[in-house]
Amino acid sequence: LMDSHLPHRRAVEVELADQLIRLFDYAGEHGLDIGGAFVEKLEYNRTREDHTDAARRGAHGKKF
């Protein structure tokens, strides 16, 4: 479905954007560095065996 407020966007995209806004508002309110943690977590995940393409394609691999 397309969003009623942003008709050029799918509703799921707009709802996820709303969730991000709430998350970043919460982080700002509590002095949390989500941006820094996000970058560090992406780098860490790049080293994880269960995050490789081969592991994700496995029977019990992470799908996303």
N, CA, C, O and CB atoms as a CASP TS submission, in Angstrom:
PFRMAT TS
TARGET T0000
AUTHOR 0000-0000-0000
METHOD Language model
MODEL 1
PARENT N/A
ATOM      1  N   LEU     1       0.834  -1.191   0.000  1.00  0.00           N
ATOM      2  CA  LEU     1       0.000   0.000   0.000  1.00  0.00           C
ATOM      3  C   LEU     1       0.875   1.250   0.000  1.00  0.00           C
ATOM      4  O   LEU     1       1.979   1.259   0.545  1.00  0.00           O
ATOM      5  CB  LEU     1      -0.947   0.001   1.215  1.00  0.00           C
ATOM      6  N   MET     2       0.363   2.279  -0.613  1.00  0.00           N
ATOM      7  CA  MET     2       1.067   3.552  -0.613  1.00  0.00           C
ATOM      8  C   MET     2       0.612   4.369   0.592  1.00  0.00           C
ATOM      9  O   MET     2      -0.510   4.214   1.073  1.00  0.00           O
ATOM     10  CB  MET     2       0.818   4.328  -1.937  1.00  0.00           C
ATOM     11  N   ASP     3       1.496   5.238   1.071  1.00  0.00           N
ATOM     12  CA  ASP     3       1.202   6.054   2.242  1.00  0.00           C
ATOM     13  C   ASP     3       0.219   7.168   1.890  1.00  0.00           C
ATOM     14  O   ASP     3       0.276   7.724   0.794  1.00  0.00           O
ATOM     15  CB  ASP     3       2.493   6.648   2.821  1.00  0.00           C
ATOM     16  N   SER     4      -0.671   7.489   2.806  1.00  0.00           N
ATOM     17  CA  SER     4      -1.667   8.526   2.535  1.00  0.00           C
ATOM     18  C   SER     4      -1.082   9.937   2.650  1.00  0.00           C
ATOM     19  O   SER     4      -1.586  10.863   2.015  1.00  0.00           O
ATOM     20  CB  SER     4      -2.841   8.378   3.493  1.00  0.00           C
ATOM     21  N   HIS     5      -0.028  10.111   3.450  1.00  0.00           N
ATOM     22  CA  HIS     5       0.586  11.436   3.612  1.00  0.00           C
ATOM     23  C   HIS     5       1.708  11.686   2.605  1.00  0.00           C
ATOM     24  O   HIS     5       1.925  12.813   2.160  1.00  0.00           O
ATOM     25  CB  HIS     5       1.130  11.587   5.026  1.00  0.00           C
ATOM     26  N   LEU     6       2.406  10.623   2.260  1.00  0.00           N
ATOM     27  CA  LEU     6       3.478  10.692   1.265  1.00  0.00           C
ATOM     28  C   LEU     6       3.137   9.674   0.171  1.00  0.00           C
ATOM     29  O   LEU     6       3.685   8.571   0.161  1.00  0.00           O
ATOM     30  CB  LEU     6       4.907  10.399   1.914  1.00  0.00           C
ATOM     31  N   PRO     7       2.247  10.032  -0.737  1.00  0.00           N
ATOM     32  CA  PRO     7       1.706   9.047  -1.686  1.00  0.00           C
ATOM     33  C   PRO     7       2.725   8.452  -2.662  1.00  0.00           C
ATOM     34  O   PRO     7       2.437   7.455  -3.324  1.00  0.00           O
ATOM     35  CB  PRO     7       0.618   9.680  -2.470  1.00  0.00           C
ATOM     36  N   HIS     8       3.892   9.046  -2.751  1.00  0.00           N
ATOM     37  CA  HIS     8       4.937   8.484  -3.603  1.00  0.00           C
ATOM     38  C   HIS     8       5.764   7.431  -2.859  1.00  0.00           C
ATOM     39  O   HIS     8       6.661   6.819  -3.440  1.00  0.00           O
ATOM     40  CB  HIS     8       5.850   9.598  -4.118  1.00  0.00           C
ATOM     41  N   ARG     9       5.461   7.221  -1.573  1.00  0.00           N
ATOM     42  CA  ARG     9       6.176   6.248  -0.737  1.00  0.00           C
ATOM     43  C   ARG     9       5.252   5.120  -0.316  1.00  0.00           C
ATOM     44  O   ARG     9       4.050   5.311  -0.130  1.00  0.00           O
ATOM     45  CB  ARG     9       6.770   6.931   0.503  1.00  0.00           C
ATOM     46  N   ARG    10       5.839   3.940  -0.170  1.00  0.00           N
ATOM     47  CA  ARG    10       5.084   2.820   0.379  1.00  0.00           C
ATOM     48  C   ARG    10       4.849   3.075   1.870  1.00  0.00           C
ATOM     49  O   ARG    10       5.702   3.642   2.553  1.00  0.00           O
ATOM     50  CB  ARG    10       5.835   1.465   0.149  1.00  0.00           C
ATOM     51  N   ALA    11       3.693   2.652   2.360  1.00  0.00           N
ATOM     52  CA  ALA    11       3.333   2.878   3.761  1.00  0.00           C
ATOM     53  C   ALA    11       4.355   2.257   4.710  1.00  0.00           C
ATOM     54  O   ALA    11       4.669   2.845   5.745  1.00  0.00           O
ATOM     55  CB  ALA    11       1.944   2.310   4.048  1.00  0.00           C
ATOM     56  N   VAL    12       4.868   1.098   4.378  1.00  0.00           N
ATOM     57  CA  VAL    12       5.837   0.438   5.252  1.00  0.00           C
ATOM     58  C   VAL    12       7.100   1.298   5.410  1.00  0.00           C
ATOM     59  O   VAL    12       7.671   1.350   6.499  1.00  0.00           O
ATOM     60  CB  VAL    12       6.203  -0.957   4.691  1.00  0.00           C
ATOM     61  N   GLU    13       7.538   1.963   4.353  1.00  0.00           N
ATOM     62  CA  GLU    13       8.709   2.848   4.440  1.00  0.00           C
ATOM     63  C   GLU    13       8.444   3.999   5.397  1.00  0.00           C
ATOM     64  O   GLU    13       9.293   4.342   6.220  1.00  0.00           O
ATOM     65  CB  GLU    13       9.082   3.395   3.051  1.00  0.00           C
ATOM     66  N   VAL    14       7.274   4.586   5.287  1.00  0.00           N
ATOM     67  CA  VAL    14       6.942   5.739   6.115  1.00  0.00           C
ATOM     68  C   VAL    14       6.794   5.323   7.580  1.00  0.00           C
ATOM     69  O   VAL    14       7.219   6.052   8.476  1.00  0.00           O
ATOM     70  CB  VAL    14       5.648   6.407   5.613  1.00  0.00           C
ATOM     71  N   GLU    15       6.201   4.170   7.824  1.00  0.00           N
ATOM     72  CA  GLU    15       6.062   3.688   9.203  1.00  0.00           C
ATOM     73  C   GLU    15       7.425   3.390   9.818  1.00  0.00           C
ATOM     74  O   GLU    15       7.653   3.694  10.989  1.00  0.00           O
ATOM     75  CB  GLU    15       5.180   2.430   9.247  1.00  0.00           C
ATOM     76  N   LEU    16       8.327   2.803   9.049  1.00  0.00           N
ATOM     77  CA  LEU    16       9.682   2.549   9.547  1.00  0.00           C
ATOM     78  C   LEU    16      10.417   3.858   9.809  1.00  0.00           C
ATOM     79  O   LEU    16      11.168   3.959  10.779  1.00  0.00           O
ATOM     80  CB  LEU    16      10.473   1.690   8.547  1.00  0.00           C
ATOM     81  N   ALA    17      10.216   4.848   8.969  1.00  0.00           N
ATOM     82  CA  ALA    17      10.817   6.162   9.196  1.00  0.00           C
ATOM     83  C   ALA    17      10.286   6.762  10.494  1.00  0.00           C
ATOM     84  O   ALA    17      11.049   7.364  11.249  1.00  0.00           O
ATOM     85  CB  ALA    17      10.531   7.109   8.008  1.00  0.00           C
ATOM     86  N   ASP    18       8.991   6.608  10.765  1.00  0.00           N
ATOM     87  CA  ASP    18       8.425   7.078  12.026  1.00  0.00           C
ATOM     88  C   ASP    18       9.087   6.401  13.219  1.00  0.00           C
ATOM     89  O   ASP    18       9.364   7.045  14.230  1.00  0.00           O
ATOM     90  CB  ASP    18       6.920   6.832  12.057  1.00  0.00           C
ATOM     91  N   GLN    19       9.335   5.121  13.101  1.00  0.00           N
ATOM     92  CA  GLN    19      10.000   4.401  14.187  1.00  0.00           C
ATOM     93  C   GLN    19      11.411   4.922  14.407  1.00  0.00           C
ATOM     94  O   GLN    19      11.854   5.067  15.547  1.00  0.00           O
ATOM     95  CB  GLN    19      10.036   2.903  13.891  1.00  0.00           C
ATOM     96  N   LEU    20      12.121   5.203  13.310  1.00  0.00           N
ATOM     97  CA  LEU    20      13.466   5.764  13.442  1.00  0.00           C
ATOM     98  C   LEU    20      13.436   7.124  14.132  1.00  0.00           C
ATOM     99  O   LEU    20      14.283   7.416  14.975  1.00  0.00           O
ATOM    100  CB  LEU    20      14.126   5.889  12.069  1.00  0.00           C
ATOM    101  N   ILE    21      12.470   7.945  13.776  1.00  0.00           N
ATOM    102  CA  ILE    21      12.344   9.260  14.399  1.00  0.00           C
ATOM    103  C   ILE    21      12.156   9.112  15.903  1.00  0.00           C
ATOM    104  O   ILE    21      12.802   9.810  16.685  1.00  0.00           O
ATOM    105  CB  ILE    21      11.167  10.043  13.785  1.00  0.00           C
ATOM    106  N   ARG    22      11.279   8.210  16.307  1.00  0.00           N
ATOM    107  CA  ARG    22      11.038   7.988  17.732  1.00  0.00           C
ATOM    108  C   ARG    22      12.293   7.459  18.427  1.00  0.00           C
ATOM    109  O   ARG    22      12.611   7.871  19.543  1.00  0.00           O
ATOM    110  CB  ARG    22       9.873   7.009  17.928  1.00  0.00           C
ATOM    111  N   LEU    23      12.993   6.554  17.772  1.00  0.00           N
ATOM    112  CA  LEU    23      14.213   5.988  18.332  1.00  0.00           C
ATOM    113  C   LEU    23      15.278   7.066  18.523  1.00  0.00           C
ATOM    114  O   LEU    23      15.903   7.143  19.580  1.00  0.00           O
ATOM    115  CB  LEU    23      14.744   4.872  17.429  1.00  0.00           C
ATOM    116  N   PHE    24      15.485   7.899  17.499  1.00  0.00           N
ATOM    117  CA  PHE    24      16.488   8.957  17.604  1.00  0.00           C
ATOM    118  C   PHE    24      16.086  10.017  18.621  1.00  0.00           C
ATOM    119  O   PHE    24      16.944  10.569  19.309  1.00  0.00           O
ATOM    120  CB  PHE    24      16.714   9.604  16.247  1.00  0.00           C
ATOM    121  N   ASP    25      14.793  10.308  18.723  1.00  0.00           N
ATOM    122  CA  ASP    25      14.322  11.227  19.760  1.00  0.00           C
ATOM    123  C   ASP    25      14.630  10.675  21.144  1.00  0.00           C
ATOM    124  O   ASP    25      15.102  11.407  22.014  1.00  0.00           O
ATOM    125  CB  ASP    25      12.813  11.481  19.615  1.00  0.00           C
ATOM    126  N   TYR    26      14.368   9.394  21.352  1.00  0.00           N
ATOM    127  CA  TYR    26      14.645   8.749  22.637  1.00  0.00           C
ATOM    128  C   TYR    26      16.137   8.811  22.948  1.00  0.00           C
ATOM    129  O   TYR    26      16.533   9.156  24.061  1.00  0.00           O
ATOM    130  CB  TYR    26      14.159   7.282  22.629  1.00  0.00           C
ATOM    131  N   ALA    27      16.962   8.474  21.955  1.00  0.00           N
ATOM    132  CA  ALA    27      18.413   8.490  22.155  1.00  0.00           C
ATOM    133  C   ALA    27      18.893   9.890  22.512  1.00  0.00           C
ATOM    134  O   ALA    27      19.717  10.051  23.412  1.00  0.00           O
ATOM    135  CB  ALA    27      19.138   7.989  20.895  1.00  0.00           C
ATOM    136  N   GLY    28      18.387  10.900  21.818  1.00  0.00           N
ATOM    137  CA  GLY    28      18.782  12.267  22.110  1.00  0.00           C
ATOM    138  C   GLY    28      18.376  12.686  23.505  1.00  0.00           C
ATOM    139  O   GLY    28      19.142  13.342  24.211  1.00  0.00           O
ATOM    140  N   GLU    29      17.177  12.310  23.905  1.00  0.00           N
ATOM    141  CA  GLU    29      16.663  12.640  25.233  1.00  0.00           C
ATOM    142  C   GLU    29      17.527  12.039  26.336  1.00  0.00           C
ATOM    143  O   GLU    29      17.664  12.620  27.413  1.00  0.00           O
ATOM    144  CB  GLU    29      15.228  12.153  25.378  1.00  0.00           C
ATOM    145  N   HIS    30      18.110  10.869  26.061  1.00  0.00           N
ATOM    146  CA  HIS    30      18.893  10.157  27.074  1.00  0.00           C
ATOM    147  C   HIS    30      20.405  10.259  26.849  1.00  0.00           C
ATOM    148  O   HIS    30      21.180   9.562  27.503  1.00  0.00           O
ATOM    149  CB  HIS    30      18.486   8.701  27.098  1.00  0.00           C
ATOM    150  N   GLY    31      20.819  11.122  25.928  1.00  0.00           N
ATOM    151  CA  GLY    31      22.248  11.331  25.696  1.00  0.00           C
ATOM    152  C   GLY    31      22.974  10.118  25.146  1.00  0.00           C
ATOM    153  O   GLY    31      24.146   9.902  25.456  1.00  0.00           O
ATOM    154  N   LEU    32      22.293   9.327  24.335  1.00  0.00           N
ATOM    155  CA  LEU    32      22.879   8.108  23.774  1.00  0.00           C
ATOM    156  C   LEU    32      23.445   8.377  22.388  1.00  0.00           C
ATOM    157  O   LEU    32      22.842   9.089  21.585  1.00  0.00           O
ATOM    158  CB  LEU    32      21.834   6.983  23.710  1.00  0.00           C
ATOM    159  N   ASP    33      24.596   7.807  22.121  1.00  0.00           N
ATOM    160  CA  ASP    33      25.259   7.965  20.818  1.00  0.00           C
ATOM    161  C   ASP    33      24.900   6.790  19.920  1.00  0.00           C
ATOM    162  O   ASP    33      25.718   5.899  19.693  1.00  0.00           O
ATOM    163  CB  ASP    33      26.804   8.071  20.984  1.00  0.00           C
ATOM    164  N   ILE    34      23.688   6.794  19.417  1.00  0.00           N
ATOM    165  CA  ILE    34      23.236   5.691  18.560  1.00  0.00           C
ATOM    166  C   ILE    34      24.021   5.647  17.254  1.00  0.00           C
ATOM    167  O   ILE    34      24.327   4.562  16.758  1.00  0.00           O
ATOM    168  CB  ILE    34      21.738   5.825  18.263  1.00  0.00           C
ATOM    169  N   GLY    35      24.348   6.799  16.695  1.00  0.00           N
ATOM    170  CA  GLY    35      25.104   6.819  15.449  1.00  0.00           C
ATOM    171  C   GLY    35      26.447   6.125  15.596  1.00  0.00           C
ATOM    172  O   GLY    35      26.829   5.311  14.756  1.00  0.00           O
ATOM    173  N   GLY    36      27.157   6.447  16.661  1.00  0.00           N
ATOM    174  CA  GLY    36      28.451   5.816  16.912  1.00  0.00           C
ATOM    175  C   GLY    36      28.323   4.328  17.164  1.00  0.00           C
ATOM    176  O   GLY    36      29.113   3.535  16.652  1.00  0.00           O
ATOM    177  N   ALA    37      27.324   3.946  17.958  1.00  0.00           N
ATOM    178  CA  ALA    37      27.106   2.529  18.248  1.00  0.00           C
ATOM    179  C   ALA    37      26.726   1.770  16.982  1.00  0.00           C
ATOM    180  O   ALA    37      27.140   0.626  16.793  1.00  0.00           O
ATOM    181  CB  ALA    37      26.014   2.361  19.314  1.00  0.00           C
ATOM    182  N   PHE    38      25.944   2.402  16.123  1.00  0.00           N
ATOM    183  CA  PHE    38      25.524   1.783  14.863  1.00  0.00           C
ATOM    184  C   PHE    38      26.736   1.470  13.985  1.00  0.00           C
ATOM    185  O   PHE    38      26.864   0.362  13.465  1.00  0.00           O
ATOM    186  CB  PHE    38      24.544   2.705  14.109  1.00  0.00           C
ATOM    187  N   VAL    39      27.616   2.447  13.825  1.00  0.00           N
ATOM    188  CA  VAL    39      28.815   2.256  12.998  1.00  0.00           C
ATOM    189  C   VAL    39      29.688   1.150  13.584  1.00  0.00           C
ATOM    190  O   VAL    39      30.165   0.284  12.851  1.00  0.00           O
ATOM    191  CB  VAL    39      29.623   3.575  12.887  1.00  0.00           C
ATOM    192  N   GLU    40      29.899   1.172  14.899  1.00  0.00           N
ATOM    193  CA  GLU    40      30.725   0.145  15.539  1.00  0.00           C
ATOM    194  C   GLU    40      30.100  -1.238  15.392  1.00  0.00           C
ATOM    195  O   GLU    40      30.811  -2.215  15.156  1.00  0.00           O
ATOM    196  CB  GLU    40      30.927   0.472  17.021  1.00  0.00           C
ATOM    197  N   LYS    41      28.787  -1.330  15.528  1.00  0.00           N
ATOM    198  CA  LYS    41      28.111  -2.621  15.403  1.00  0.00           C
ATOM    199  C   LYS    41      28.194  -3.157  13.982  1.00  0.00           C
ATOM    200  O   LYS    41      28.381  -4.359  13.790  1.00  0.00           O
ATOM    201  CB  LYS    41      26.651  -2.498  15.828  1.00  0.00           C
ATOM    202  N   LEU    42      28.059  -2.291  12.979  1.00  0.00           N
ATOM    203  CA  LEU    42      28.219  -2.734  11.595  1.00  0.00           C
ATOM    204  C   LEU    42      29.617  -3.303  11.369  1.00  0.00           C
ATOM    205  O   LEU    42      29.773  -4.344  10.731  1.00  0.00           O
ATOM    206  CB  LEU    42      27.955  -1.571  10.623  1.00  0.00           C
ATOM    207  N   GLU    43      30.622  -2.624  11.888  1.00  0.00           N
ATOM    208  CA  GLU    43      32.009  -3.099  11.737  1.00  0.00           C
ATOM    209  C   GLU    43      32.194  -4.443  12.441  1.00  0.00           C
ATOM    210  O   GLU    43      32.815  -5.354  11.892  1.00  0.00           O
ATOM    211  CB  GLU    43      33.010  -2.057  12.305  1.00  0.00           C
ATOM    212  N   TYR    44      31.659  -4.566  13.650  1.00  0.00           N
ATOM    213  CA  TYR    44      31.760  -5.826  14.384  1.00  0.00           C
ATOM    214  C   TYR    44      31.085  -6.956  13.621  1.00  0.00           C
ATOM    215  O   TYR    44      31.646  -8.045  13.492  1.00  0.00           O
ATOM    216  CB  TYR    44      31.138  -5.688  15.775  1.00  0.00           C
ATOM    217  N   ASN    45      29.881  -6.701  13.115  1.00  0.00           N
ATOM    218  CA  ASN    45      29.134  -7.736  12.400  1.00  0.00           C
ATOM    219  C   ASN    45      29.849  -8.208  11.140  1.00  0.00           C
ATOM    220  O   ASN    45      29.662  -9.344  10.704  1.00  0.00           O
ATOM    221  CB  ASN    45      27.761  -7.222  12.038  1.00  0.00           C
ATOM    222  N   ARG    46      30.661  -7.346  10.562  1.00  0.00           N
ATOM    223  CA  ARG    46      31.415  -7.759   9.363  1.00  0.00           C
ATOM    224  C   ARG    46      32.390  -8.884   9.672  1.00  0.00           C
ATOM    225  O   ARG    46      32.814  -9.589   8.757  1.00  0.00           O
ATOM    226  CB  ARG    46      32.176  -6.568   8.774  1.00  0.00           C
ATOM    227  N   THR    47      32.759  -9.073  10.936  1.00  0.00           N
ATOM    228  CA  THR    47      33.724 -10.102  11.330  1.00  0.00           C
ATOM    229  C   THR    47      33.055 -11.393  11.794  1.00  0.00           C
ATOM    230  O   THR    47      33.742 -12.375  12.072  1.00  0.00           O
ATOM    231  CB  THR    47      34.615  -9.574  12.430  1.00  0.00           C
ATOM    232  N   ARG    48      31.742 -11.406  11.880  1.00  0.00           N
ATOM    233  CA  ARG    48      31.023 -12.554  12.418  1.00  0.00           C
ATOM    234  C   ARG    48      30.783 -13.611  11.339  1.00  0.00           C
ATOM    235  O   ARG    48      30.324 -13.305  10.238  1.00  0.00           O
ATOM    236  CB  ARG    48      29.691 -12.107  13.026  1.00  0.00           C
ATOM    237  N   GLU    49      31.099 -14.840  11.674  1.00  0.00           N
ATOM    238  CA  GLU    49      30.917 -15.953  10.743  1.00  0.00           C
ATOM    239  C   GLU    49      29.454 -16.132  10.369  1.00  0.00           C
ATOM    240  O   GLU    49      29.138 -16.440   9.220  1.00  0.00           O
ATOM    241  CB  GLU    49      31.460 -17.242  11.346  1.00  0.00           C
ATOM    242  N   ASP    50      28.552 -15.938  11.341  1.00  0.00           N
ATOM    243  CA  ASP    50      27.119 -16.146  11.055  1.00  0.00           C
ATOM    244  C   ASP    50      26.517 -15.019  10.225  1.00  0.00           C
ATOM    245  O   ASP    50      25.336 -15.068   9.881  1.00  0.00           O
ATOM    246  CB  ASP    50      26.341 -16.281  12.355  1.00  0.00           C
ATOM    247  N   HIS    51      27.311 -14.009   9.902  1.00  0.00           N
ATOM    248  CA  HIS    51      26.831 -12.910   9.064  1.00  0.00           C
ATOM    249  C   HIS    51      27.376 -12.975   7.632  1.00  0.00           C
ATOM    250  O   HIS    51      27.170 -12.052   6.845  1.00  0.00           O
ATOM    251  CB  HIS    51      27.212 -11.582   9.693  1.00  0.00           C
ATOM    252  N   THR    52      28.065 -14.057   7.302  1.00  0.00           N
ATOM    253  CA  THR    52      28.564 -14.213   5.937  1.00  0.00           C
ATOM    254  C   THR    52      27.413 -14.623   5.021  1.00  0.00           C
ATOM    255  O   THR    52      26.395 -15.139   5.483  1.00  0.00           O
ATOM    256  CB  THR    52      29.712 -15.261   5.881  1.00  0.00           C
ATOM    257  N   ASP    53      27.582 -14.391   3.724  1.00  0.00           N
ATOM    258  CA  ASP    53      26.560 -14.789   2.755  1.00  0.00           C
ATOM    259  C   ASP    53      26.290 -16.285   2.826  1.00  0.00           C
ATOM    260  O   ASP    53      25.139 -16.719   2.776  1.00  0.00           O
ATOM    261  CB  ASP    53      26.988 -14.403   1.338  1.00  0.00           C
ATOM    262  N   ALA    54      27.364 -17.076   2.944  1.00  0.00           N
ATOM    263  CA  ALA    54      27.201 -18.533   2.989  1.00  0.00           C
ATOM    264  C   ALA    54      26.402 -18.954   4.216  1.00  0.00           C
ATOM    265  O   ALA    54      25.526 -19.813   4.116  1.00  0.00           O
ATOM    266  CB  ALA    54      28.570 -19.230   2.990  1.00  0.00           C
ATOM    267  N   ALA    55      26.688 -18.367   5.361  1.00  0.00           N
ATOM    268  CA  ALA    55      25.972 -18.720   6.586  1.00  0.00           C
ATOM    269  C   ALA    55      24.510 -18.298   6.502  1.00  0.00           C
ATOM    270  O   ALA    55      23.630 -19.007   6.990  1.00  0.00           O
ATOM    271  CB  ALA    55      26.639 -18.071   7.806  1.00  0.00           C
ATOM    272  N   ARG    56      24.252 -17.168   5.896  1.00  0.00           N
ATOM    273  CA  ARG    56      22.858 -16.695   5.774  1.00  0.00           C
ATOM    274  C   ARG    56      22.043 -17.597   4.848  1.00  0.00           C
ATOM    275  O   ARG    56      20.835 -17.743   5.035  1.00  0.00           O
ATOM    276  CB  ARG    56      22.826 -15.244   5.247  1.00  0.00           C
ATOM    277  N   ARG    57      22.690 -18.202   3.854  1.00  0.00           N
ATOM    278  CA  ARG    57      21.982 -19.087   2.927  1.00  0.00           C
ATOM    279  C   ARG    57      21.727 -20.467   3.528  1.00  0.00           C
ATOM    280  O   ARG    57      20.955 -21.251   2.976  1.00  0.00           O
ATOM    281  CB  ARG    57      22.772 -19.228   1.638  1.00  0.00           C
ATOM    282  N   GLY    58      22.374 -20.767   4.655  1.00  0.00           N
ATOM    283  CA  GLY    58      22.222 -22.071   5.295  1.00  0.00           C
ATOM    284  C   GLY    58      20.814 -22.284   5.818  1.00  0.00           C
ATOM    285  O   GLY    58      20.008 -21.355   5.863  1.00  0.00           O
ATOM    286  N   ALA    59      20.528 -23.513   6.211  1.00  0.00           N
ATOM    287  CA  ALA    59      19.191 -23.896   6.653  1.00  0.00           C
ATOM    288  C   ALA    59      18.686 -23.042   7.817  1.00  0.00           C
ATOM    289  O   ALA    59      17.501 -22.714   7.875  1.00  0.00           O
ATOM    290  CB  ALA    59      19.184 -25.353   7.053  1.00  0.00           C
ATOM    291  N   HIS    60      19.556 -22.690   8.722  1.00  0.00           N
ATOM    292  CA  HIS    60      19.146 -21.912   9.886  1.00  0.00           C
ATOM    293  C   HIS    60      19.802 -20.536   9.909  1.00  0.00           C
ATOM    294  O   HIS    60      19.952 -19.921  10.965  1.00  0.00           O
ATOM    295  CB  HIS    60      19.480 -22.664  11.161  1.00  0.00           C
ATOM    296  N   GLY    61      20.191 -20.065   8.730  1.00  0.00           N
ATOM    297  CA  GLY    61      20.876 -18.773   8.637  1.00  0.00           C
ATOM    298  C   GLY    61      19.941 -17.599   8.865  1.00  0.00           C
ATOM    299  O   GLY    61      18.727 -17.684   8.677  1.00  0.00           O
ATOM    300  N   LYS    62      20.560 -16.496   9.281  1.00  0.00           N
ATOM    301  CA  LYS    62      19.796 -15.255   9.473  1.00  0.00           C
ATOM    302  C   LYS    62      19.305 -14.778   8.113  1.00  0.00           C
ATOM    303  O   LYS    62      20.074 -14.745   7.152  1.00  0.00           O
ATOM    304  CB  LYS    62      20.665 -14.148  10.176  1.00  0.00           C
ATOM    305  N   LYS    63      18.066 -14.420   8.028  1.00  0.00           N
ATOM    306  CA  LYS    63      17.486 -14.042   6.752  1.00  0.00           C
ATOM    307  C   LYS    63      17.644 -12.564   6.459  1.00  0.00           C
ATOM    308  O   LYS    63      17.630 -12.176   5.291  1.00  0.00           O
ATOM    309  CB  LYS    63      16.035 -14.411   6.721  1.00  0.00           C
ATOM    310  N   PHE    64      17.792 -11.727   7.466  1.00  0.00           N
ATOM    311  CA  PHE    64      18.046 -10.298   7.277  1.00  0.00           C
ATOM    312  C   PHE    64      18.716  -9.747   8.488  1.00  0.00           C
ATOM    313  O   PHE    64      19.020  -8.555   8.536  1.00  0.00           O
ATOM    314  CB  PHE    64      16.758  -9.532   6.991  1.00  0.00           C
TER
END
